[in-house]
Amino acid sequence: MRCTRFPAAATPARLLRATRQALLAVLAFVVGGLTCAASAQPRDYFYFLGYGMVQVVDGQTDTIIADIPMQGFVREVDLSPDRRHLYVATSRHIIHKLDLDSHRIVSTIDLNRDGWEYFMYGFAVDPDGKTAWGALMSRSAKDGEPVIGKPVVAQFDLADGRILRSVEVPWGVGHLVRVKGGQLWAVGQDLFKIDTNGEQPRIVQTHPMFDKGMNILPFWEYPWENGDEMVAAYYTATAMGLLRIDQTSGEVREQVFKGDPAMAYSVILSPDRKTGYAVMDEISVLDMDKRVVTKSVPLVEGTSYGVNISSDGSKLYVGAGGSTLTVYDAKSLRPLKVLHMATDGMDVRRITR
């Protein structure tokens, strides 16, 4: 009778060791895959718009990760269509192109030229990614006398600042809202819808506000954070409301809130759009369905212009006006952290990448 000897590699002890090694390899692969998947998840970055500087805050650690110096005081920003660049308008006439990967300014243009000074109140990047629109006032001099240009909404080249075409608008336009299909809403004492598709832009519709007694300061609104919608507080003699402009459909809505008004420079919506958060001297919580203020607490760092929210809705970022950015728990409104910034600020914006 012959006895068969197992090969050394097939002994029970070796089989057990091999099995353990295989399991460890599988576990390492799975954990590594989960780690890669976690690191690939979108991440929030908050941009504090200051004086001569933009600072970047990592929304995961709530720490400052970049200081980006630039010429001028920051007033307005807009994203490039591919979301790779942030255009930062400063000193009402300078536009910086900020690379979002390197956090560096890659180009700068100046609208002032040919003896004219321009003052931009309202800025929107065109869907072509090569041009932008601005609500401009201008001044020059002739024979030692001042010359005041007519207020216009103008399209200009983002490569060199040349004004390409324009349409005259009433005095007081302070903000532009880009709408899908080549339309713009210019926000002034009234709303003016501008069609940009023809050879020359033209006003095609007026939505009245002044005759309704609506007062609005639309310098702080968050279209991409608010789901491609402008949301701004307005006031009448008797109530506070929200003016909402859908960037996809162009629809304009006025939502009047009940009870005592919440005083607000800016309003951000929760991801489910059921709750709003308004800030000025307080954080006020808005029930968007019932149109009432449900809670208000004083801001720990005082009057602030800007408010933004994490993409999961768990944290609020309140700042600008002063030189602090305060992180709040969105549910309890308890302050979690105060960041001391390099300068006073104008606003805080969120980009999720």
C-alpha positions as YAML, in Angstrom:
chain: A
units: angstrom
residues:
- id: 1
  name: MET
  ca: [0.00, 0.00, 0.00]
- id: 2
  name: ARG
  ca: [1.39, 3.37, -1.02]
- id: 3
  name: CYS
  ca: [1.02, 6.47, 1.18]
- id: 4
  name: THR
  ca: [0.75, 9.79, -0.56]
- id: 5
  name: ARG
  ca: [2.68, 12.68, 1.04]
- id: 6
  name: PHE
  ca: [1.10, 16.14, 0.80]
- id: 7
  name: PRO
  ca: [3.35, 18.79, -0.72]
- id: 8
  name: ALA
  ca: [4.82, 21.10, 1.90]
- id: 9
  name: ALA
  ca: [2.69, 24.06, 0.67]
- id: 10
  name: ALA
  ca: [-0.48, 22.09, 1.25]
- id: 11
  name: THR
  ca: [-0.06, 21.15, 4.89]
- id: 12
  name: PRO
  ca: [-2.91, 22.30, 7.17]
- id: 13
  name: ALA
  ca: [-0.68, 24.83, 8.94]
- id: 14
  name: ARG
  ca: [0.48, 26.33, 5.67]
- id: 15
  name: LEU
  ca: [-3.07, 26.34, 4.33]
- id: 16
  name: LEU
  ca: [-4.20, 28.23, 7.45]
- id: 17
  name: ARG
  ca: [-1.41, 30.81, 7.04]
- id: 18
  name: ALA
  ca: [-2.22, 31.24, 3.36]
- id: 19
  name: THR
  ca: [-5.90, 31.71, 4.14]
- id: 20
  name: ARG
  ca: [-5.09, 34.35, 6.75]
- id: 21
  name: GLN
  ca: [-2.82, 36.17, 4.32]
- id: 22
  name: ALA
  ca: [-5.50, 36.11, 1.65]
- id: 23
  name: LEU
  ca: [-8.10, 37.47, 4.08]
- id: 24
  name: LEU
  ca: [-5.75, 40.23, 5.18]
- id: 25
  name: ALA
  ca: [-5.07, 41.15, 1.56]
- id: 26
  name: VAL
  ca: [-8.80, 41.30, 0.83]
- id: 27
  name: LEU
  ca: [-9.39, 43.38, 3.97]
- id: 28
  name: ALA
  ca: [-6.59, 45.79, 3.00]
- id: 29
  name: PHE
  ca: [-8.07, 46.10, -0.47]
- id: 30
  name: VAL
  ca: [-11.55, 46.81, 0.89]
- id: 31
  name: VAL
  ca: [-10.31, 49.34, 3.49]
- id: 32
  name: GLY
  ca: [-8.12, 51.00, 0.88]
- id: 33
  name: GLY
  ca: [-11.07, 51.20, -1.48]
- id: 34
  name: LEU
  ca: [-13.25, 52.70, 1.22]
- id: 35
  name: THR
  ca: [-10.54, 55.22, 2.09]
- id: 36
  name: CYS
  ca: [-10.20, 56.24, -1.56]
- id: 37
  name: ALA
  ca: [-13.97, 56.49, -1.88]
- id: 38
  name: ALA
  ca: [-14.15, 58.66, 1.22]
- id: 39
  name: SER
  ca: [-11.38, 60.93, 0.01]
- id: 40
  name: ALA
  ca: [-13.17, 61.25, -3.33]
- id: 41
  name: GLN
  ca: [-16.32, 62.60, -1.69]
- id: 42
  name: PRO
  ca: [-17.14, 66.26, -2.45]
- id: 43
  name: ARG
  ca: [-15.62, 68.67, 0.04]
- id: 44
  name: ASP
  ca: [-16.75, 72.15, 1.07]
- id: 45
  name: TYR
  ca: [-14.46, 75.16, 0.80]
- id: 46
  name: PHE
  ca: [-15.52, 78.55, 2.11]
- id: 47
  name: TYR
  ca: [-14.10, 81.72, 0.58]
- id: 48
  name: PHE
  ca: [-13.93, 84.73, 2.89]
- id: 49
  name: LEU
  ca: [-13.96, 87.83, 0.69]
- id: 50
  name: GLY
  ca: [-11.79, 90.43, 2.39]
- id: 51
  name: TYR
  ca: [-9.87, 93.62, 1.66]
- id: 52
  name: GLY
  ca: [-6.99, 92.86, -0.66]
- id: 53
  name: MET
  ca: [-7.30, 89.18, 0.13]
- id: 54
  name: VAL
  ca: [-9.48, 86.09, -0.19]
- id: 55
  name: GLN
  ca: [-8.99, 83.42, 2.46]
- id: 56
  name: VAL
  ca: [-10.00, 79.79, 2.01]
- id: 57
  name: VAL
  ca: [-11.45, 77.71, 4.85]
- id: 58
  name: ASP
  ca: [-11.61, 73.91, 4.67]
- id: 59
  name: GLY
  ca: [-15.18, 72.98, 5.65]
- id: 60
  name: GLN
  ca: [-14.09, 69.61, 7.03]
- id: 61
  name: THR
  ca: [-11.54, 70.92, 9.54]
- id: 62
  name: ASP
  ca: [-12.77, 74.55, 9.75]
- id: 63
  name: THR
  ca: [-9.24, 75.84, 9.39]
- id: 64
  name: ILE
  ca: [-7.76, 78.46, 7.06]
- id: 65
  name: ILE
  ca: [-5.81, 76.67, 4.33]
- id: 66
  name: ALA
  ca: [-4.95, 79.49, 1.92]
- id: 67
  name: ASP
  ca: [-4.40, 83.25, 1.86]
- id: 68
  name: ILE
  ca: [-4.79, 84.71, -1.63]
- id: 69
  name: PRO
  ca: [-3.63, 88.33, -1.89]
- id: 70
  name: MET
  ca: [-5.07, 90.47, -4.67]
- id: 71
  name: GLN
  ca: [-5.42, 94.07, -5.69]
- id: 72
  name: GLY
  ca: [-8.44, 95.93, -4.32]
- id: 73
  name: PHE
  ca: [-11.35, 95.30, -1.98]
- id: 74
  name: VAL
  ca: [-13.50, 92.31, -2.97]
- id: 75
  name: ARG
  ca: [-17.10, 93.00, -3.89]
- id: 76
  name: GLU
  ca: [-18.52, 90.27, -6.16]
- id: 77
  name: VAL
  ca: [-17.62, 86.81, -7.44]
- id: 78
  name: ASP
  ca: [-18.88, 84.29, -9.99]
- id: 79
  name: LEU
  ca: [-17.89, 80.79, -11.04]
- id: 80
  name: SER
  ca: [-16.64, 79.81, -14.47]
- id: 81
  name: PRO
  ca: [-18.97, 77.41, -16.31]
- id: 82
  name: ASP
  ca: [-16.53, 74.52, -15.78]
- id: 83
  name: ARG
  ca: [-16.27, 75.37, -12.04]
- id: 84
  name: ARG
  ca: [-12.47, 75.41, -12.24]
- id: 85
  name: HIS
  ca: [-12.07, 79.15, -11.68]
- id: 86
  name: LEU
  ca: [-13.59, 81.81, -9.48]
- id: 87
  name: TYR
  ca: [-13.73, 85.31, -10.93]
- id: 88
  name: VAL
  ca: [-13.28, 87.91, -8.19]
- id: 89
  name: ALA
  ca: [-14.33, 91.52, -8.85]
- id: 90
  name: THR
  ca: [-12.47, 94.08, -6.74]
- id: 91
  name: SER
  ca: [-12.50, 97.87, -6.35]
- id: 92
  name: ARG
  ca: [-15.51, 98.01, -8.70]
- id: 93
  name: HIS
  ca: [-13.33, 97.75, -11.84]
- id: 94
  name: ILE
  ca: [-10.73, 94.97, -11.50]
- id: 95
  name: ILE
  ca: [-11.44, 91.27, -12.17]
- id: 96
  name: HIS
  ca: [-9.10, 88.51, -10.97]
- id: 97
  name: LYS
  ca: [-9.23, 84.94, -12.24]
- id: 98
  name: LEU
  ca: [-8.61, 82.54, -9.36]
- id: 99
  name: ASP
  ca: [-7.59, 78.93, -10.06]
- id: 100
  name: LEU
  ca: [-9.50, 76.72, -7.60]
- id: 101
  name: ASP
  ca: [-6.95, 73.89, -7.68]
- id: 102
  name: SER
  ca: [-3.84, 75.92, -6.91]
- id: 103
  name: HIS
  ca: [-5.59, 78.80, -5.10]
- id: 104
  name: ARG
  ca: [-3.58, 81.28, -7.15]
- id: 105
  name: ILE
  ca: [-4.54, 84.29, -9.25]
- id: 106
  name: VAL
  ca: [-3.75, 83.35, -12.86]
- id: 107
  name: SER
  ca: [-4.82, 86.57, -14.63]
- id: 108
  name: THR
  ca: [-6.18, 90.05, -13.94]
- id: 109
  name: ILE
  ca: [-8.01, 92.60, -16.10]
- id: 110
  name: ASP
  ca: [-8.96, 96.23, -15.50]
- id: 111
  name: LEU
  ca: [-12.09, 97.78, -17.01]
- id: 112
  name: ASN
  ca: [-10.68, 101.32, -16.77]
- id: 113
  name: ARG
  ca: [-9.34, 102.43, -20.16]
- id: 114
  name: ASP
  ca: [-9.26, 105.24, -22.72]
- id: 115
  name: GLY
  ca: [-9.66, 107.90, -20.05]
- id: 116
  name: TRP
  ca: [-12.82, 106.35, -18.58]
- id: 117
  name: GLU
  ca: [-13.25, 105.09, -15.03]
- id: 118
  name: TYR
  ca: [-15.84, 102.36, -14.55]
- id: 119
  name: PHE
  ca: [-17.72, 101.36, -11.40]
- id: 120
  name: MET
  ca: [-19.28, 97.91, -11.51]
- id: 121
  name: TYR
  ca: [-22.32, 97.08, -9.35]
- id: 122
  name: GLY
  ca: [-23.41, 93.67, -10.59]
- id: 123
  name: PHE
  ca: [-21.25, 90.95, -12.16]
- id: 124
  name: ALA
  ca: [-22.09, 87.68, -13.94]
- id: 125
  name: VAL
  ca: [-19.93, 85.38, -16.04]
- id: 126
  name: ASP
  ca: [-21.47, 84.53, -19.41]
- id: 127
  name: PRO
  ca: [-22.12, 80.83, -20.20]
- id: 128
  name: ASP
  ca: [-19.50, 81.08, -22.99]
- id: 129
  name: GLY
  ca: [-16.84, 81.34, -20.25]
- id: 130
  name: LYS
  ca: [-14.98, 83.97, -22.27]
- id: 131
  name: THR
  ca: [-16.99, 87.07, -21.40]
- id: 132
  name: ALA
  ca: [-18.85, 88.54, -18.46]
- id: 133
  name: TRP
  ca: [-21.58, 91.10, -17.82]
- id: 134
  name: GLY
  ca: [-21.41, 94.07, -15.49]
- id: 135
  name: ALA
  ca: [-23.80, 96.82, -14.44]
- id: 136
  name: LEU
  ca: [-21.54, 99.83, -15.01]
- id: 137
  name: MET
  ca: [-21.48, 103.48, -14.15]
- id: 138
  name: SER
  ca: [-18.69, 105.59, -15.63]
- id: 139
  name: ARG
  ca: [-17.01, 108.98, -15.56]
- id: 140
  name: SER
  ca: [-14.38, 110.84, -17.55]
- id: 141
  name: ALA
  ca: [-13.28, 114.43, -18.13]
- id: 142
  name: LYS
  ca: [-13.33, 116.73, -21.18]
- id: 143
  name: ASP
  ca: [-11.72, 120.16, -21.26]
- id: 144
  name: GLY
  ca: [-11.35, 119.99, -17.50]
- id: 145
  name: GLU
  ca: [-15.05, 119.29, -16.93]
- id: 146
  name: PRO
  ca: [-16.48, 116.02, -15.59]
- id: 147
  name: VAL
  ca: [-18.39, 113.78, -17.99]
- id: 148
  name: ILE
  ca: [-20.78, 111.21, -16.52]
- id: 149
  name: GLY
  ca: [-21.63, 108.23, -18.68]
- id: 150
  name: LYS
  ca: [-25.08, 106.68, -18.87]
- id: 151
  name: PRO
  ca: [-25.65, 103.59, -16.71]
- id: 152
  name: VAL
  ca: [-25.39, 100.41, -18.76]
- id: 153
  name: VAL
  ca: [-25.29, 96.65, -18.50]
- id: 154
  name: ALA
  ca: [-22.27, 95.75, -20.62]
- id: 155
  name: GLN
  ca: [-20.61, 92.60, -21.89]
- id: 156
  name: PHE
  ca: [-16.81, 92.60, -21.69]
- id: 157
  name: ASP
  ca: [-13.96, 90.28, -22.65]
- id: 158
  name: LEU
  ca: [-12.50, 88.36, -19.70]
- id: 159
  name: ALA
  ca: [-9.12, 88.18, -21.43]
- id: 160
  name: ASP
  ca: [-8.47, 91.91, -21.78]
- id: 161
  name: GLY
  ca: [-11.42, 93.86, -20.31]
- id: 162
  name: ARG
  ca: [-12.63, 95.33, -23.63]
- id: 163
  name: ILE
  ca: [-16.30, 96.30, -23.56]
- id: 164
  name: LEU
  ca: [-18.01, 94.53, -26.46]
- id: 165
  name: ARG
  ca: [-21.63, 95.74, -26.33]
- id: 166
  name: SER
  ca: [-24.08, 97.26, -23.87]
- id: 167
  name: VAL
  ca: [-27.64, 98.35, -23.18]
- id: 168
  name: GLU
  ca: [-28.68, 101.45, -21.25]
- id: 169
  name: VAL
  ca: [-30.53, 100.75, -18.00]
- id: 170
  name: PRO
  ca: [-32.20, 102.99, -15.38]
- id: 171
  name: TRP
  ca: [-30.10, 104.45, -12.58]
- id: 172
  name: GLY
  ca: [-29.77, 102.25, -9.53]
- id: 173
  name: VAL
  ca: [-29.08, 98.79, -10.96]
- id: 174
  name: GLY
  ca: [-26.91, 97.07, -8.36]
- id: 175
  name: HIS
  ca: [-26.99, 93.37, -9.16]
- id: 176
  name: LEU
  ca: [-27.22, 90.94, -12.09]
- id: 177
  name: VAL
  ca: [-28.80, 87.49, -12.11]
- id: 178
  name: ARG
  ca: [-27.87, 85.21, -15.00]
- id: 179
  name: VAL
  ca: [-30.72, 83.07, -16.36]
- id: 180
  name: LYS
  ca: [-30.49, 80.07, -18.67]
- id: 181
  name: GLY
  ca: [-31.08, 80.84, -22.35]
- id: 182
  name: GLY
  ca: [-29.15, 84.09, -22.66]
- id: 183
  name: GLN
  ca: [-31.23, 86.19, -20.26]
- id: 184
  name: LEU
  ca: [-30.23, 88.50, -17.40]
- id: 185
  name: TRP
  ca: [-32.30, 90.06, -14.65]
- id: 186
  name: ALA
  ca: [-30.92, 93.45, -13.60]
- id: 187
  name: VAL
  ca: [-31.95, 94.29, -10.03]
- id: 188
  name: GLY
  ca: [-32.55, 97.98, -9.32]
- id: 189
  name: GLN
  ca: [-35.56, 99.90, -8.09]
- id: 190
  name: ASP
  ca: [-37.42, 97.52, -10.40]
- id: 191
  name: LEU
  ca: [-36.34, 94.30, -12.11]
- id: 192
  name: PHE
  ca: [-35.34, 94.55, -15.76]
- id: 193
  name: LYS
  ca: [-35.09, 91.45, -17.90]
- id: 194
  name: ILE
  ca: [-32.39, 91.72, -20.58]
- id: 195
  name: ASP
  ca: [-32.25, 89.48, -23.65]
- id: 196
  name: THR
  ca: [-28.63, 89.03, -24.73]
- id: 197
  name: ASN
  ca: [-29.25, 86.77, -27.74]
- id: 198
  name: GLY
  ca: [-29.55, 89.38, -30.49]
- id: 199
  name: GLU
  ca: [-26.93, 91.59, -32.07]
- id: 200
  name: GLN
  ca: [-27.43, 94.05, -29.22]
- id: 201
  name: PRO
  ca: [-28.77, 93.29, -25.72]
- id: 202
  name: ARG
  ca: [-32.18, 94.82, -24.97]
- id: 203
  name: ILE
  ca: [-34.61, 95.15, -22.09]
- id: 204
  name: VAL
  ca: [-37.63, 92.97, -22.84]
- id: 205
  name: GLN
  ca: [-39.55, 93.00, -19.53]
- id: 206
  name: THR
  ca: [-39.93, 95.07, -16.36]
- id: 207
  name: HIS
  ca: [-41.06, 93.55, -13.08]
- id: 208
  name: PRO
  ca: [-42.25, 96.38, -10.80]
- id: 209
  name: MET
  ca: [-40.96, 96.75, -7.25]
- id: 210
  name: PHE
  ca: [-40.73, 100.48, -6.55]
- id: 211
  name: ASP
  ca: [-44.48, 101.10, -6.90]
- id: 212
  name: LYS
  ca: [-45.08, 98.22, -4.47]
- id: 213
  name: GLY
  ca: [-42.92, 99.92, -1.85]
- id: 214
  name: MET
  ca: [-40.27, 97.17, -2.00]
- id: 215
  name: ASN
  ca: [-36.80, 98.12, -0.75]
- id: 216
  name: ILE
  ca: [-33.93, 95.73, -1.48]
- id: 217
  name: LEU
  ca: [-30.15, 95.70, -1.10]
- id: 218
  name: PRO
  ca: [-29.19, 92.73, -3.30]
- id: 219
  name: PHE
  ca: [-25.44, 92.65, -2.70]
- id: 220
  name: TRP
  ca: [-25.48, 89.32, -0.83]
- id: 221
  name: GLU
  ca: [-27.15, 86.40, -2.52]
- id: 222
  name: TYR
  ca: [-25.99, 82.86, -3.21]
- id: 223
  name: PRO
  ca: [-27.22, 81.44, -6.51]
- id: 224
  name: TRP
  ca: [-25.13, 78.27, -6.75]
- id: 225
  name: GLU
  ca: [-25.36, 77.55, -3.00]
- id: 226
  name: ASN
  ca: [-29.15, 78.12, -3.09]
- id: 227
  name: GLY
  ca: [-29.76, 75.63, -5.89]
- id: 228
  name: ASP
  ca: [-29.32, 78.03, -8.83]
- id: 229
  name: GLU
  ca: [-31.68, 80.59, -7.39]
- id: 230
  name: MET
  ca: [-31.24, 84.17, -6.21]
- id: 231
  name: VAL
  ca: [-32.76, 84.64, -2.75]
- id: 232
  name: ALA
  ca: [-32.64, 88.13, -1.24]
- id: 233
  name: ALA
  ca: [-34.54, 89.85, 1.56]
- id: 234
  name: TYR
  ca: [-36.71, 92.88, 0.79]
- id: 235
  name: TYR
  ca: [-38.81, 95.15, 2.99]
- id: 236
  name: THR
  ca: [-42.02, 97.12, 2.73]
- id: 237
  name: ALA
  ca: [-43.59, 99.44, 5.30]
- id: 238
  name: THR
  ca: [-45.36, 96.48, 6.90]
- id: 239
  name: ALA
  ca: [-43.44, 93.28, 6.22]
- id: 240
  name: MET
  ca: [-40.27, 91.45, 5.25]
- id: 241
  name: GLY
  ca: [-40.21, 89.18, 2.23]
- id: 242
  name: LEU
  ca: [-37.91, 87.19, 0.00]
- id: 243
  name: LEU
  ca: [-37.38, 87.97, -3.66]
- id: 244
  name: ARG
  ca: [-36.53, 84.76, -5.52]
- id: 245
  name: ILE
  ca: [-35.35, 84.44, -9.12]
- id: 246
  name: ASP
  ca: [-34.94, 80.97, -10.60]
- id: 247
  name: GLN
  ca: [-31.82, 80.85, -12.78]
- id: 248
  name: THR
  ca: [-33.18, 77.99, -14.87]
- id: 249
  name: SER
  ca: [-36.70, 79.21, -15.68]
- id: 250
  name: GLY
  ca: [-36.29, 82.94, -15.02]
- id: 251
  name: GLU
  ca: [-39.38, 82.88, -12.79]
- id: 252
  name: VAL
  ca: [-39.67, 85.72, -10.25]
- id: 253
  name: ARG
  ca: [-41.42, 85.09, -6.92]
- id: 254
  name: GLU
  ca: [-42.17, 87.36, -3.97]
- id: 255
  name: GLN
  ca: [-42.71, 85.60, -0.65]
- id: 256
  name: VAL
  ca: [-44.07, 87.76, 2.16]
- id: 257
  name: PHE
  ca: [-43.35, 86.56, 5.71]
- id: 258
  name: LYS
  ca: [-45.80, 86.90, 8.60]
- id: 259
  name: GLY
  ca: [-45.19, 88.55, 11.94]
- id: 260
  name: ASP
  ca: [-42.33, 90.79, 12.97]
- id: 261
  name: PRO
  ca: [-39.73, 91.04, 10.20]
- id: 262
  name: ALA
  ca: [-36.31, 89.45, 10.50]
- id: 263
  name: MET
  ca: [-33.72, 92.09, 9.61]
- id: 264
  name: ALA
  ca: [-31.33, 90.55, 7.11]
- id: 265
  name: TYR
  ca: [-28.52, 91.44, 4.78]
- id: 266
  name: SER
  ca: [-28.38, 87.90, 3.41]
- id: 267
  name: VAL
  ca: [-30.32, 84.62, 3.39]
- id: 268
  name: ILE
  ca: [-29.15, 81.05, 2.76]
- id: 269
  name: LEU
  ca: [-31.41, 78.02, 2.32]
- id: 270
  name: SER
  ca: [-30.94, 74.56, 3.79]
- id: 271
  name: PRO
  ca: [-30.22, 71.76, 1.29]
- id: 272
  name: ASP
  ca: [-33.85, 70.58, 1.46]
- id: 273
  name: ARG
  ca: [-34.96, 74.21, 0.93]
- id: 274
  name: LYS
  ca: [-37.44, 73.98, 3.81]
- id: 275
  name: THR
  ca: [-35.47, 76.29, 6.11]
- id: 276
  name: GLY
  ca: [-33.82, 79.63, 5.59]
- id: 277
  name: TYR
  ca: [-31.20, 81.38, 7.71]
- id: 278
  name: ALA
  ca: [-31.09, 85.18, 7.67]
- id: 279
  name: VAL
  ca: [-28.36, 87.33, 9.22]
- id: 280
  name: MET
  ca: [-27.73, 90.94, 10.18]
- id: 281
  name: ASP
  ca: [-27.37, 91.40, 13.95]
- id: 282
  name: GLU
  ca: [-29.00, 88.02, 14.63]
- id: 283
  name: ILE
  ca: [-29.37, 84.63, 13.01]
- id: 284
  name: SER
  ca: [-33.05, 84.16, 12.26]
- id: 285
  name: VAL
  ca: [-34.47, 80.79, 11.26]
- id: 286
  name: LEU
  ca: [-37.15, 80.97, 8.54]
- id: 287
  name: ASP
  ca: [-39.81, 78.33, 7.96]
- id: 288
  name: MET
  ca: [-40.05, 78.52, 4.17]
- id: 289
  name: ASP
  ca: [-43.42, 76.73, 3.96]
- id: 290
  name: LYS
  ca: [-45.25, 78.61, 6.71]
- id: 291
  name: ARG
  ca: [-43.35, 81.85, 5.98]
- id: 292
  name: VAL
  ca: [-42.66, 82.68, 9.60]
- id: 293
  name: VAL
  ca: [-39.57, 83.30, 11.71]
- id: 294
  name: THR
  ca: [-39.26, 80.43, 14.18]
- id: 295
  name: LYS
  ca: [-36.15, 81.45, 16.12]
- id: 296
  name: SER
  ca: [-33.61, 84.26, 16.43]
- id: 297
  name: VAL
  ca: [-30.36, 84.49, 18.40]
- id: 298
  name: PRO
  ca: [-27.84, 87.37, 18.60]
- id: 299
  name: LEU
  ca: [-24.63, 86.97, 16.63]
- id: 300
  name: VAL
  ca: [-21.72, 86.42, 19.00]
- id: 301
  name: GLU
  ca: [-19.37, 88.54, 16.84]
- id: 302
  name: GLY
  ca: [-21.85, 91.31, 16.05]
- id: 303
  name: THR
  ca: [-23.27, 92.61, 12.77]
- id: 304
  name: SER
  ca: [-22.42, 90.41, 9.78]
- id: 305
  name: TYR
  ca: [-23.18, 90.67, 6.08]
- id: 306
  name: GLY
  ca: [-22.77, 87.08, 4.93]
- id: 307
  name: VAL
  ca: [-24.09, 83.65, 5.81]
- id: 308
  name: ASN
  ca: [-23.45, 80.31, 4.17]
- id: 309
  name: ILE
  ca: [-24.15, 76.68, 4.92]
- id: 310
  name: SER
  ca: [-22.31, 73.38, 4.62]
- id: 311
  name: SER
  ca: [-23.52, 71.16, 1.80]
- id: 312
  name: ASP
  ca: [-24.95, 68.66, 4.32]
- id: 313
  name: GLY
  ca: [-26.83, 71.44, 6.15]
- id: 314
  name: SER
  ca: [-25.17, 70.79, 9.51]
- id: 315
  name: LYS
  ca: [-23.12, 74.00, 9.92]
- id: 316
  name: LEU
  ca: [-23.55, 77.70, 9.25]
- id: 317
  name: TYR
  ca: [-20.70, 80.08, 8.43]
- id: 318
  name: VAL
  ca: [-21.41, 83.68, 9.42]
- id: 319
  name: GLY
  ca: [-19.02, 86.50, 8.79]
- id: 320
  name: ALA
  ca: [-17.88, 89.57, 6.92]
- id: 321
  name: GLY
  ca: [-18.43, 93.10, 8.07]
- id: 322
  name: GLY
  ca: [-15.82, 92.42, 10.72]
- id: 323
  name: SER
  ca: [-12.70, 90.27, 10.65]
- id: 324
  name: THR
  ca: [-14.14, 87.03, 12.04]
- id: 325
  name: LEU
  ca: [-15.88, 84.00, 10.58]
- id: 326
  name: THR
  ca: [-18.05, 82.12, 13.08]
- id: 327
  name: VAL
  ca: [-19.08, 78.49, 12.61]
- id: 328
  name: TYR
  ca: [-22.47, 77.61, 14.09]
- id: 329
  name: ASP
  ca: [-24.34, 74.38, 14.58]
- id: 330
  name: ALA
  ca: [-27.30, 74.82, 12.20]
- id: 331
  name: LYS
  ca: [-29.77, 73.02, 14.45]
- id: 332
  name: SER
  ca: [-29.00, 74.53, 17.85]
- id: 333
  name: LEU
  ca: [-27.47, 77.81, 16.56]
- id: 334
  name: ARG
  ca: [-24.68, 77.24, 19.07]
- id: 335
  name: PRO
  ca: [-21.32, 78.76, 18.04]
- id: 336
  name: LEU
  ca: [-18.74, 76.04, 17.44]
- id: 337
  name: LYS
  ca: [-15.68, 78.04, 16.44]
- id: 338
  name: VAL
  ca: [-14.55, 81.59, 15.70]
- id: 339
  name: LEU
  ca: [-11.91, 82.06, 13.02]
- id: 340
  name: HIS
  ca: [-9.90, 85.29, 13.10]
- id: 341
  name: MET
  ca: [-9.34, 86.43, 9.55]
- id: 342
  name: ALA
  ca: [-6.64, 88.66, 8.08]
- id: 343
  name: THR
  ca: [-8.98, 91.56, 7.21]
- id: 344
  name: ASP
  ca: [-12.53, 92.78, 7.51]
- id: 345
  name: GLY
  ca: [-14.71, 91.09, 4.92]
- id: 346
  name: MET
  ca: [-17.61, 91.57, 2.55]
- id: 347
  name: ASP
  ca: [-19.05, 88.07, 2.17]
- id: 348
  name: VAL
  ca: [-18.45, 84.32, 2.50]
- id: 349
  name: ARG
  ca: [-19.09, 81.90, -0.38]
- id: 350
  name: ARG
  ca: [-19.09, 78.11, -0.57]
- id: 351
  name: ILE
  ca: [-17.70, 75.96, -3.37]
- id: 352
  name: THR
  ca: [-18.10, 72.20, -3.09]
- id: 353
  name: ARG
  ca: [-15.56, 70.18, -5.07]
...
